[in-house]
Amino acid sequence: MVSSWRVQQAAQNIRAGAVIAYPTEAVWGLGCDPWDEEAVYRL
């Protein structure tokens, strides 16, 4: 189980324009704020 602290950190990083990696059942996913053009470009 992921701690709420880690979820809060991920959300804060996304709001700051970061691109994050997160585990799914089979592979790693990549994500960012879809409204942040620079983050989408980096992704």
mmCIF file of the N, C-alpha and C atoms, coordinates in Angstrom:
data_MODEL
# 
_entry.id   MODEL 
# 
loop_
_atom_site.group_PDB 
_atom_site.id 
_atom_site.type_symbol 
_atom_site.label_atom_id 
_atom_site.label_alt_id 
_atom_site.label_comp_id 
_atom_site.label_asym_id 
_atom_site.label_entity_id 
_atom_site.label_seq_id 
_atom_site.pdbx_PDB_ins_code 
_atom_site.Cartn_x 
_atom_site.Cartn_y 
_atom_site.Cartn_z 
_atom_site.occupancy 
_atom_site.B_iso_or_equiv 
_atom_site.pdbx_formal_charge 
_atom_site.auth_seq_id 
_atom_site.auth_comp_id 
_atom_site.auth_asym_id 
_atom_site.auth_atom_id 
_atom_site.pdbx_PDB_model_num 
ATOM 1   N N  . MET A 1 1  ? 0.846  -1.192 0.000   1.00 0.00 ? 1  MET A N  1 
ATOM 2   C CA . MET A 1 1  ? 0.000  0.000  0.000   1.00 0.00 ? 1  MET A CA 1 
ATOM 3   C C  . MET A 1 1  ? 0.883  1.245  0.000   1.00 0.00 ? 1  MET A C  1 
ATOM 4   N N  . VAL A 1 2  ? 0.530  2.209  -0.804  1.00 0.00 ? 2  VAL A N  1 
ATOM 5   C CA . VAL A 1 2  ? 1.284  3.459  -0.898  1.00 0.00 ? 2  VAL A CA 1 
ATOM 6   C C  . VAL A 1 2  ? 0.828  4.392  0.223   1.00 0.00 ? 2  VAL A C  1 
ATOM 7   N N  . SER A 1 3  ? 1.794  4.992  0.902   1.00 0.00 ? 3  SER A N  1 
ATOM 8   C CA . SER A 1 3  ? 1.442  5.909  1.987   1.00 0.00 ? 3  SER A CA 1 
ATOM 9   C C  . SER A 1 3  ? 0.858  7.206  1.424   1.00 0.00 ? 3  SER A C  1 
ATOM 10  N N  . SER A 1 4  ? 0.015  7.845  2.218   1.00 0.00 ? 4  SER A N  1 
ATOM 11  C CA . SER A 1 4  ? -0.594 9.101  1.771   1.00 0.00 ? 4  SER A CA 1 
ATOM 12  C C  . SER A 1 4  ? 0.473  10.175 1.579   1.00 0.00 ? 4  SER A C  1 
ATOM 13  N N  . TRP A 1 5  ? 1.578  10.081 2.322   1.00 0.00 ? 5  TRP A N  1 
ATOM 14  C CA . TRP A 1 5  ? 2.672  11.043 2.164   1.00 0.00 ? 5  TRP A CA 1 
ATOM 15  C C  . TRP A 1 5  ? 3.243  10.961 0.751   1.00 0.00 ? 5  TRP A C  1 
ATOM 16  N N  . ARG A 1 6  ? 3.421  9.740  0.243   1.00 0.00 ? 6  ARG A N  1 
ATOM 17  C CA . ARG A 1 6  ? 3.970  9.574  -1.112  1.00 0.00 ? 6  ARG A CA 1 
ATOM 18  C C  . ARG A 1 6  ? 3.006  10.115 -2.168  1.00 0.00 ? 6  ARG A C  1 
ATOM 19  N N  . VAL A 1 7  ? 1.728  9.898  -1.980  1.00 0.00 ? 7  VAL A N  1 
ATOM 20  C CA . VAL A 1 7  ? 0.727  10.421 -2.916  1.00 0.00 ? 7  VAL A CA 1 
ATOM 21  C C  . VAL A 1 7  ? 0.750  11.945 -2.888  1.00 0.00 ? 7  VAL A C  1 
ATOM 22  N N  . GLN A 1 8  ? 0.835  12.530 -1.706  1.00 0.00 ? 8  GLN A N  1 
ATOM 23  C CA . GLN A 1 8  ? 0.905  13.988 -1.584  1.00 0.00 ? 8  GLN A CA 1 
ATOM 24  C C  . GLN A 1 8  ? 2.166  14.532 -2.249  1.00 0.00 ? 8  GLN A C  1 
ATOM 25  N N  . GLN A 1 9  ? 3.292  13.844 -2.079  1.00 0.00 ? 9  GLN A N  1 
ATOM 26  C CA . GLN A 1 9  ? 4.541  14.261 -2.724  1.00 0.00 ? 9  GLN A CA 1 
ATOM 27  C C  . GLN A 1 9  ? 4.406  14.215 -4.241  1.00 0.00 ? 9  GLN A C  1 
ATOM 28  N N  . ALA A 1 10 ? 3.821  13.139 -4.763  1.00 0.00 ? 10 ALA A N  1 
ATOM 29  C CA . ALA A 1 10 ? 3.636  13.014 -6.213  1.00 0.00 ? 10 ALA A CA 1 
ATOM 30  C C  . ALA A 1 10 ? 2.746  14.133 -6.738  1.00 0.00 ? 10 ALA A C  1 
ATOM 31  N N  . ALA A 1 11 ? 1.656  14.419 -6.034  1.00 0.00 ? 11 ALA A N  1 
ATOM 32  C CA . ALA A 1 11 ? 0.749  15.490 -6.459  1.00 0.00 ? 11 ALA A CA 1 
ATOM 33  C C  . ALA A 1 11 ? 1.448  16.841 -6.431  1.00 0.00 ? 11 ALA A C  1 
ATOM 34  N N  . GLN A 1 12 ? 2.233  17.084 -5.402  1.00 0.00 ? 12 GLN A N  1 
ATOM 35  C CA . GLN A 1 12 ? 2.973  18.347 -5.300  1.00 0.00 ? 12 GLN A CA 1 
ATOM 36  C C  . GLN A 1 12 ? 3.974  18.473 -6.447  1.00 0.00 ? 12 GLN A C  1 
ATOM 37  N N  . ASN A 1 13 ? 4.666  17.388 -6.758  1.00 0.00 ? 13 ASN A N  1 
ATOM 38  C CA . ASN A 1 13 ? 5.636  17.414 -7.856  1.00 0.00 ? 13 ASN A CA 1 
ATOM 39  C C  . ASN A 1 13 ? 4.953  17.646 -9.199  1.00 0.00 ? 13 ASN A C  1 
ATOM 40  N N  . ILE A 1 14 ? 3.803  17.024 -9.413  1.00 0.00 ? 14 ILE A N  1 
ATOM 41  C CA . ILE A 1 14 ? 3.062  17.235 -10.662 1.00 0.00 ? 14 ILE A CA 1 
ATOM 42  C C  . ILE A 1 14 ? 2.639  18.692 -10.778 1.00 0.00 ? 14 ILE A C  1 
ATOM 43  N N  . ARG A 1 15 ? 2.127  19.265 -9.688  1.00 0.00 ? 15 ARG A N  1 
ATOM 44  C CA . ARG A 1 15 ? 1.723  20.680 -9.712  1.00 0.00 ? 15 ARG A CA 1 
ATOM 45  C C  . ARG A 1 15 ? 2.914  21.594 -9.988  1.00 0.00 ? 15 ARG A C  1 
ATOM 46  N N  . ALA A 1 16 ? 4.117  21.157 -9.606  1.00 0.00 ? 16 ALA A N  1 
ATOM 47  C CA . ALA A 1 16 ? 5.328  21.953 -9.829  1.00 0.00 ? 16 ALA A CA 1 
ATOM 48  C C  . ALA A 1 16 ? 5.896  21.751 -11.232 1.00 0.00 ? 16 ALA A C  1 
ATOM 49  N N  . GLY A 1 17 ? 5.244  20.916 -12.052 1.00 0.00 ? 17 GLY A N  1 
ATOM 50  C CA . GLY A 1 17 ? 5.679  20.729 -13.429 1.00 0.00 ? 17 GLY A CA 1 
ATOM 51  C C  . GLY A 1 17 ? 6.537  19.506 -13.668 1.00 0.00 ? 17 GLY A C  1 
ATOM 52  N N  . ALA A 1 18 ? 6.628  18.625 -12.688 1.00 0.00 ? 18 ALA A N  1 
ATOM 53  C CA . ALA A 1 18 ? 7.469  17.436 -12.834 1.00 0.00 ? 18 ALA A CA 1 
ATOM 54  C C  . ALA A 1 18 ? 6.772  16.356 -13.655 1.00 0.00 ? 18 ALA A C  1 
ATOM 55  N N  . VAL A 1 19 ? 7.591  15.479 -14.201 1.00 0.00 ? 19 VAL A N  1 
ATOM 56  C CA . VAL A 1 19 ? 7.120  14.248 -14.823 1.00 0.00 ? 19 VAL A CA 1 
ATOM 57  C C  . VAL A 1 19 ? 7.416  13.147 -13.813 1.00 0.00 ? 19 VAL A C  1 
ATOM 58  N N  . ILE A 1 20 ? 6.442  12.298 -13.534 1.00 0.00 ? 20 ILE A N  1 
ATOM 59  C CA . ILE A 1 20 ? 6.637  11.253 -12.532 1.00 0.00 ? 20 ILE A CA 1 
ATOM 60  C C  . ILE A 1 20 ? 6.522  9.870  -13.160 1.00 0.00 ? 20 ILE A C  1 
ATOM 61  N N  . ALA A 1 21 ? 7.113  8.890  -12.491 1.00 0.00 ? 21 ALA A N  1 
ATOM 62  C CA . ALA A 1 21 ? 6.967  7.483  -12.854 1.00 0.00 ? 21 ALA A CA 1 
ATOM 63  C C  . ALA A 1 21 ? 6.209  6.811  -11.724 1.00 0.00 ? 21 ALA A C  1 
ATOM 64  N N  . TYR A 1 22 ? 5.272  5.932  -12.077 1.00 0.00 ? 22 TYR A N  1 
ATOM 65  C CA . TYR A 1 22 ? 4.485  5.245  -11.058 1.00 0.00 ? 22 TYR A CA 1 
ATOM 66  C C  . TYR A 1 22 ? 4.258  3.795  -11.490 1.00 0.00 ? 22 TYR A C  1 
ATOM 67  N N  . PRO A 1 23 ? 4.275  2.880  -10.525 1.00 0.00 ? 23 PRO A N  1 
ATOM 68  C CA . PRO A 1 23 ? 4.105  1.467  -10.870 1.00 0.00 ? 23 PRO A CA 1 
ATOM 69  C C  . PRO A 1 23 ? 2.643  1.122  -11.140 1.00 0.00 ? 23 PRO A C  1 
ATOM 70  N N  . THR A 1 24 ? 2.448  0.235  -12.102 1.00 0.00 ? 24 THR A N  1 
ATOM 71  C CA . THR A 1 24 ? 1.134  -0.354 -12.347 1.00 0.00 ? 24 THR A CA 1 
ATOM 72  C C  . THR A 1 24 ? 1.289  -1.865 -12.150 1.00 0.00 ? 24 THR A C  1 
ATOM 73  N N  . GLU A 1 25 ? 0.310  -2.641 -12.507 1.00 0.00 ? 25 GLU A N  1 
ATOM 74  C CA . GLU A 1 25 ? 0.403  -4.088 -12.303 1.00 0.00 ? 25 GLU A CA 1 
ATOM 75  C C  . GLU A 1 25 ? 1.544  -4.722 -13.085 1.00 0.00 ? 25 GLU A C  1 
ATOM 76  N N  . ALA A 1 26 ? 1.793  -4.261 -14.302 1.00 0.00 ? 26 ALA A N  1 
ATOM 77  C CA . ALA A 1 26 ? 2.767  -4.938 -15.152 1.00 0.00 ? 26 ALA A CA 1 
ATOM 78  C C  . ALA A 1 26 ? 3.951  -4.073 -15.569 1.00 0.00 ? 26 ALA A C  1 
ATOM 79  N N  . VAL A 1 27 ? 3.759  -2.781 -15.682 1.00 0.00 ? 27 VAL A N  1 
ATOM 80  C CA . VAL A 1 27 ? 4.815  -1.892 -16.180 1.00 0.00 ? 27 VAL A CA 1 
ATOM 81  C C  . VAL A 1 27 ? 4.814  -0.598 -15.375 1.00 0.00 ? 27 VAL A C  1 
ATOM 82  N N  . TRP A 1 28 ? 5.793  0.234  -15.634 1.00 0.00 ? 28 TRP A N  1 
ATOM 83  C CA . TRP A 1 28 ? 5.824  1.572  -15.027 1.00 0.00 ? 28 TRP A CA 1 
ATOM 84  C C  . TRP A 1 28 ? 5.088  2.538  -15.942 1.00 0.00 ? 28 TRP A C  1 
ATOM 85  N N  . GLY A 1 29 ? 4.292  3.420  -15.351 1.00 0.00 ? 29 GLY A N  1 
ATOM 86  C CA . GLY A 1 29 ? 3.608  4.467  -16.088 1.00 0.00 ? 29 GLY A CA 1 
ATOM 87  C C  . GLY A 1 29 ? 4.335  5.781  -15.905 1.00 0.00 ? 29 GLY A C  1 
ATOM 88  N N  . LEU A 1 30 ? 4.162  6.684  -16.839 1.00 0.00 ? 30 LEU A N  1 
ATOM 89  C CA . LEU A 1 30 ? 4.713  8.033  -16.744 1.00 0.00 ? 30 LEU A CA 1 
ATOM 90  C C  . LEU A 1 30 ? 3.554  9.010  -16.750 1.00 0.00 ? 30 LEU A C  1 
ATOM 91  N N  . GLY A 1 31 ? 3.664  10.068 -15.972 1.00 0.00 ? 31 GLY A N  1 
ATOM 92  C CA . GLY A 1 31 ? 2.569  11.019 -15.908 1.00 0.00 ? 31 GLY A CA 1 
ATOM 93  C C  . GLY A 1 31 ? 3.030  12.428 -15.632 1.00 0.00 ? 31 GLY A C  1 
ATOM 94  N N  . CYS A 1 32 ? 2.158  13.379 -15.949 1.00 0.00 ? 32 CYS A N  1 
ATOM 95  C CA . CYS A 1 32 ? 2.411  14.793 -15.692 1.00 0.00 ? 32 CYS A CA 1 
ATOM 96  C C  . CYS A 1 32 ? 1.072  15.524 -15.752 1.00 0.00 ? 32 CYS A C  1 
ATOM 97  N N  . ASP A 1 33 ? 1.109  16.811 -15.484 1.00 0.00 ? 33 ASP A N  1 
ATOM 98  C CA . ASP A 1 33 ? -0.085 17.650 -15.600 1.00 0.00 ? 33 ASP A CA 1 
ATOM 99  C C  . ASP A 1 33 ? -0.358 17.867 -17.087 1.00 0.00 ? 33 ASP A C  1 
ATOM 100 N N  . PRO A 1 34 ? -1.483 17.397 -17.609 1.00 0.00 ? 34 PRO A N  1 
ATOM 101 C CA . PRO A 1 34 ? -1.739 17.535 -19.044 1.00 0.00 ? 34 PRO A CA 1 
ATOM 102 C C  . PRO A 1 34 ? -1.922 18.981 -19.495 1.00 0.00 ? 34 PRO A C  1 
ATOM 103 N N  . TRP A 1 35 ? -2.134 19.911 -18.579 1.00 0.00 ? 35 TRP A N  1 
ATOM 104 C CA . TRP A 1 35 ? -2.303 21.319 -18.929 1.00 0.00 ? 35 TRP A CA 1 
ATOM 105 C C  . TRP A 1 35 ? -0.981 22.077 -18.888 1.00 0.00 ? 35 TRP A C  1 
ATOM 106 N N  . ASP A 1 36 ? 0.096  21.421 -18.475 1.00 0.00 ? 36 ASP A N  1 
ATOM 107 C CA . ASP A 1 36 ? 1.427  22.035 -18.408 1.00 0.00 ? 36 ASP A CA 1 
ATOM 108 C C  . ASP A 1 36 ? 2.181  21.656 -19.686 1.00 0.00 ? 36 ASP A C  1 
ATOM 109 N N  . GLU A 1 37 ? 2.245  22.587 -20.636 1.00 0.00 ? 37 GLU A N  1 
ATOM 110 C CA . GLU A 1 37 ? 2.833  22.286 -21.946 1.00 0.00 ? 37 GLU A CA 1 
ATOM 111 C C  . GLU A 1 37 ? 4.286  21.838 -21.847 1.00 0.00 ? 37 GLU A C  1 
ATOM 112 N N  . GLU A 1 38 ? 5.075  22.444 -20.967 1.00 0.00 ? 38 GLU A N  1 
ATOM 113 C CA . GLU A 1 38 ? 6.483  22.056 -20.822 1.00 0.00 ? 38 GLU A CA 1 
ATOM 114 C C  . GLU A 1 38 ? 6.608  20.634 -20.284 1.00 0.00 ? 38 GLU A C  1 
ATOM 115 N N  . ALA A 1 39 ? 5.778  20.282 -19.310 1.00 0.00 ? 39 ALA A N  1 
ATOM 116 C CA . ALA A 1 39 ? 5.817  18.925 -18.754 1.00 0.00 ? 39 ALA A CA 1 
ATOM 117 C C  . ALA A 1 39 ? 5.413  17.899 -19.810 1.00 0.00 ? 39 ALA A C  1 
ATOM 118 N N  . VAL A 1 40 ? 4.393  18.221 -20.589 1.00 0.00 ? 40 VAL A N  1 
ATOM 119 C CA . VAL A 1 40 ? 3.961  17.313 -21.655 1.00 0.00 ? 40 VAL A CA 1 
ATOM 120 C C  . VAL A 1 40 ? 5.072  17.164 -22.684 1.00 0.00 ? 40 VAL A C  1 
ATOM 121 N N  . TYR A 1 41 ? 5.764  18.234 -23.020 1.00 0.00 ? 41 TYR A N  1 
ATOM 122 C CA . TYR A 1 41 ? 6.872  18.166 -23.974 1.00 0.00 ? 41 TYR A CA 1 
ATOM 123 C C  . TYR A 1 41 ? 7.981  17.263 -23.436 1.00 0.00 ? 41 TYR A C  1 
ATOM 124 N N  . ARG A 1 42 ? 8.322  17.413 -22.138 1.00 0.00 ? 42 ARG A N  1 
ATOM 125 C CA . ARG A 1 42 ? 9.369  16.579 -21.541 1.00 0.00 ? 42 ARG A CA 1 
ATOM 126 C C  . ARG A 1 42 ? 8.955  15.113 -21.501 1.00 0.00 ? 42 ARG A C  1 
ATOM 127 N N  . LEU A 1 43 ? 7.677  14.867 -21.319 1.00 0.00 ? 43 LEU A N  1 
ATOM 128 C CA . LEU A 1 43 ? 7.188  13.493 -21.279 1.00 0.00 ? 43 LEU A CA 1 
ATOM 129 C C  . LEU A 1 43 ? 7.348  12.842 -22.641 1.00 0.00 ? 43 LEU A C  1 
# 
